[in-house]
Amino acid sequence: MRRCAVTEHVGATAYETYLAEAAARRERAGLSRRLTPRSPQPAAIDLSGNDYLGLARHPEVVAAAAEAARRWGAGATSSRLVTGSLTLHARLEEALAGLMGQPRALVFSTGYHANLAAVTALADRNTVVVSDAHIHASLVDAARLSRARVAIVPHNDVSAIETALWSRPEARALVLTESVYSVLGDASPLPAIVDVAQRHDALVLVDEAHGLGTRGTDGAGLVREHGLTGHRHVLVTATLSKSLGSQGGAVLGSEAVVDHLINAARPFIYDTGLAPAAAAAADAAIRVMLEEPERVIRVRALARRMATALEAGVPDAAVFSVPLPTADAAVAAAATTMAAGVRVGCFRPPSVPDGVSRLRMTASAGLSDTEVEAAIAVVSKTLASTADDAARAT
Ligand SMILES: Cc1ncc(COP(=O)(O)O)c(C=O)c1O
């Protein structure tokens, strides 16, 4: 038997050098990220999560997850196309399709996978993907992976979308938009985009990650709010991990689209099915959302109250953000609010496409009025002192 000669490497390996240089670059730019695990009973008022309706800890949602885990086991055990397709998935797909007014739904293990699946199965070298400049990273990655030509258009710019569509040489076009943008918190001009797409025979993928639970009657989303359900030029994706308080994602559209995804979407075919507990929790969350529509109204009202008090404009759903002068200022401001008992999101490049660092804040129907007032006081004091520091530095 031939033996491989193993030689001791002298000095740093190529990867050690690469990692050390990348870490030093991040540190210099103030862009290092560290994990700060939280305890199950967080000490801080949370304005950073996406549990918009306060359902992640709802007793019925948690009980459904626990019961499903006991009955079905902890995992789905294989891909949906092998033995991983459960009646729990079918029930959840029916509930989602009913809620969002779509003919069919297909669930995935994450919202990220749902976006990857939809775009990679529907776009190829004979497709142009027209993507909003602020589109979520999962759709950016999906577009790259599809090998389609990607035309990036300015945020919510309908005429730029139209130009990209009419000037295309490709047979097909897929327009990517978020019903409510995940960091900026503004809504997509959906009716105008769909109108343009219809005129140029394109398909609009609407990511309802931040619209489900926060827009439309009973939280059915922005597509339903605009009466665009079942539209031939509209395809919807959603996540189960925000308003529904669980984990997972979904694509919603026609029979033909769902059938195509089952047969062609690699993130569906080569991924273990959604965990039973997550599927049952999302299904229970939909039931609670429909039984308690006041949660949808409350989250919108709280977002408006906080954003107005913090002079951050009028949010279109549950998210809003405040731009800060530098990444370091954003990190420092988030640390200050945290020390005062309020957790806010801190978004810096590369998580923000325009390079502007921001504090991102979210409302949740689960917050009490006292918590909201306390959070407003802490964040506004922090923002005022950040502005003073910036003024002194100039
Ligand atoms: C707009 C948008 N789409 C998709 C996702 C991915 O969803 P998930 O966290 O379920 O993978 C997110 C999550 O951050 C998001 O904000």
The ligand as a Tripos MOL2 file, in Angstrom:
@<TRIPOS>MOLECULE
LIG
   16    16     1     0     0
SMALL
NO_CHARGES

@<TRIPOS>ATOM
      1 C1        -37.4720   39.2760    3.6850 C.3       1 LIG1
      2 C2        -37.0080   37.9650    4.2230 C.ar      1 LIG1
      3 N1        -37.1040   36.8840    3.4550 N.ar      1 LIG1
      4 C3        -36.6930   35.6760    3.8810 C.ar      1 LIG1
      5 C4        -36.1520   35.5070    5.1340 C.ar      1 LIG1
      6 C5        -35.6680   34.1660    5.5520 C.3       1 LIG1
      7 O1        -36.5970   33.5640    6.3920 O.3       1 LIG1
      8 P1        -36.1620   32.4290    7.4430 P.3       1 LIG1
      9 O2        -35.5730   33.1540    8.6040 O.co2     1 LIG1
     10 O3        -37.4210   31.7450    7.7490 O.co2     1 LIG1
     11 O4        -35.1570   31.5790    6.7800 O.co2     1 LIG1
     12 C6        -36.0610   36.6040    5.9870 C.ar      1 LIG1
     13 C7        -35.4980   36.4320    7.3440 C.2       1 LIG1
     14 O5        -34.7510   37.1850    7.8480 O.2       1 LIG1
     15 C8        -36.4860   37.8740    5.5190 C.ar      1 LIG1
     16 O6        -36.3900   38.9650    6.2850 O.3       1 LIG1
@<TRIPOS>BOND
     1     1     2 1
     2     2     3 ar
     3     2    15 ar
     4     3     4 ar
     5     4     5 ar
     6     5     6 1
     7     5    12 ar
     8     6     7 1
     9     7     8 1
    10     8     9 2
    11     8    10 1
    12     8    11 1
    13    12    13 1
    14    12    15 ar
    15    13    14 2
    16    15    16 1
@<TRIPOS>SUBSTRUCTURE
     1 LIG1         1 GROUP 0 **** ****
